[in-house]
Amino acid sequence: MPDVQPLVREFVLKLKRRKVEGSHAVARQTAELLRSVVSQHRMGSTNQAAALADAIRGVGEQLIAANPIELAVGNIVRRVLHIIKEEDISSTAVGIEGLSVTAESDDEYDSENDDHPTLSAAVLAAHARNALRAPSLQTLLEDIPVSTALSRSASSAGDSDGKSGDKSSKSRKLKHDVIAAIGDLIDEIDTCYDQISEQAVEHIHQNEVILTLGRSRTVKEFLYAAKEKKRSFRVFVAEGAPRYQGHVLAKELVEKGVQTTVITDSAVFAMISRVNMVIVGAHAIMANGGVIAPVGMNMVALAAQRHAVPFVVVAGSHKLCPLYPHNPEVLLNELKSPSDLLDFGEFSNCMNFSTQDGTPLLNVVNPTFDYVPPKLVSLFITDTGGHSPSYMYRLIAEYYSADDLALILSISPSSSRTKAASPRPSPSPAPEKEEMSLTSFLRRLYSKNLSLHSGRLSSTCFLSLFPNFILPN
Amino acid sequence: MPDVQPLVREFVLKLKRRKVEGSHAVARQTAELLRSVVSQHRMGSTNQAAALADAIRGVGEQLIAANPIELAVGNIVRRVLHIIKEEDISSTAVGIEGLSVTAESDDEYDSENDDHPTLSAAVLAAHARNALRAPSLQTLLEDIPVSTALSRSASSAGDSDGKSGDKSSKSRKLKHDVIAAIGDLIDEIDTCYDQISEQAVEHIHQNEVILTLGRSRTVKEFLYAAKEKKRSFRVFVAEGAPRYQGHVLAKELVEKGVQTTVITDSAVFAMISRVNMVIVGAHAIMANGGVIAPVGMNMVALAAQRHAVPFVVVAGSHKLCPLYPHNPEVLLNELKSPSDLLDFGEFSNCMNFSTQDGTPLLNVVNPTFDYVPPKLVSLFITDTGGHSPSYMYRLIAEYYSADDLVVKRRSTSTSS
């Protein structure tokens, strides 16, 4: 793909140099870049979806490696991979539906279909959709009789389609569908502010006192919408050292006629007893419901918990990350230059490195982010509505597939599965077995994650599983 | 003391029948009764203070037994006993001071005083006062060299006074002092509302939202004072079932122009997030800082703790009880008639006692009081100022003596 490589390199450079500011811009540009990658990709004859996913994975790895802290990059890459999978399965289901319709009227296939029960098109399509959802008891029970038939139907459909020569149209259809879906994703990223702001009136009532820290564009739009609906409220804005973006937000709110008070970060605990609600933005929302937010947010969350003030986080769905945060204050954080805090000129003698062991006399720590544990968050407001922290894993299951969590692997899912087969004597996903015991259910359920485990052993430390996909024994 | 017995009997009867309402009225009438007892008491020749204290103890026993739940009775009895002790010691110290002054100028007593070091009048007086205070390192260190000298001086002073014939004037003086001190106590009880209300401006600021439950006269005066000082605040009054005294308080507050909202007791938790401060009255404050309050108060305290709202208790010092509450929900509580809650006519079939083991089908519990543990209370506002719950033991040590916790008449008046 020679046409798209310069674009990729340029974006990688921008990410490395932190030239792109904010997860919204990053997400949007990542999505547009991946759309270009898809459109430039030359579709092969077989396994088109897998090849396309591989290409996306290759580009995605580079992007994530350029800025591992900017989680929105990884989110969008995984969304696109999930989109590819979805479109592939739904087009296969459509093909099967077409096949079954013809099969009922065609005597040639009756002999083949005698071996397994006749499956209606609706059942097959439902099964295809279920394959993408998180495993639940319902989907597992539906799975038994259909899986064997489906795999055979899929292979037979593929063969028959190959024979009938609709392959090129089908491949063009897949690419087209994926590009359209990525376009929808870009629209979703763009309109997240509007969808979140629509919910403002439900949460902000009359004569409320709201506290926020720093400057989040989502919070700003949220408050604007409430103001336009003629809610009367006042806002305490904590400055958000060391960037003092709170000052900018205060100016913007005042222009809209909102009564605003700027306070220092240390004054938050003093004011919080008179605050009705804390509304803040986030940099990323992790799979356990924890929040990566600008530094100082954990203190606000603790103060709010102490005074039983609701702590509301507003964030677009592109910030929802399927990773579980292990040691996030270190691994998902970045230390910026101490010059924000101390002037080099004044303190140059303290930064003296000529001591015996070379350590400076004065250490200045300037972290970018803070981690807020899920128990301190009362509510997440996303473009899909308001959710509690314990619900975030459901949204993740809807937007992402479990296979895509470890993106460092540069091999296709099928080969990764064979690689994983060696350390564990697990049954292959080949559904030749007709009888399904409970343990084999569970093995099939968790076999999807074997590739993740082997990947985790070889990948960097901050990638991990869903909390609810923990391998047994 | 024939003159005072009818008064005592009448008061005991009123207490038994719960005819006296509220700790303020009870405390005042108890103090007045005890003042009459003191004034009618015939002072003996020796051990006057002990005899007087015994007489008070005798009457106090009867009063406490009449209504054990009304802790103000016991408080006032113990205060009077402490007053007697105080007055006795300070008059003895004055006597010693007088003795020492004369001793220095009189050669007869020099030989007696050679056995122990000469004590200045000031030291003796200070020691006498210290004997009444709670033991502290300072008083203990002062105590050692002085105590032996003091006891001898006291006995010698008593003998010499007895010899000199000032006895009757001294006894009259003790009685007079005690009656004056009890009069001060009655004034203190009467003026507690004013002294507490003076502190209102320190605690209620502008645009505050205050929550209270039921109707406490102390809280009412407190809020009146803040309103007169032109503070703007609004009040949520929880009704305080089953007596619904909150309705009365709401009317009174509205007459003064305070913006008031009446809520049910169950709505307290819903409203507490918008409340800045909870101010309530108490029935009694126990030695550990726990509060005996009208029923429903524990719930308000828990809600306030959950939302980090300060829980302030206002109470006069006559409500301060030196007892430690063991199992207060049962032992310091009273169950009132279920008719407050359920109409007998409607529910008479549920109250059917004709079941096999005689237990009724429906139990109705109507307690009078609630116990609020000290950890839920942020501040006590008494007539002496604002204190934390952990400070209450100091006030108790100031007002009461440790000997008087059990009010029981001792058989004969010899001190042991």
HADDOCK unambig.tbl for C-alpha pairs under 7 A between the chains (distance, minus, plus):
assign (segid A and resid 306 and name CA) (segid B and resid 308 and name CA) 6.99 0.50 0.50
assign (segid A and resid 307 and name CA) (segid B and resid 307 and name CA) 5.27 0.50 0.50
assign (segid A and resid 307 and name CA) (segid B and resid 308 and name CA) 5.13 0.50 0.50
assign (segid A and resid 308 and name CA) (segid B and resid 306 and name CA) 6.96 0.50 0.50
assign (segid A and resid 308 and name CA) (segid B and resid 307 and name CA) 5.11 0.50 0.50
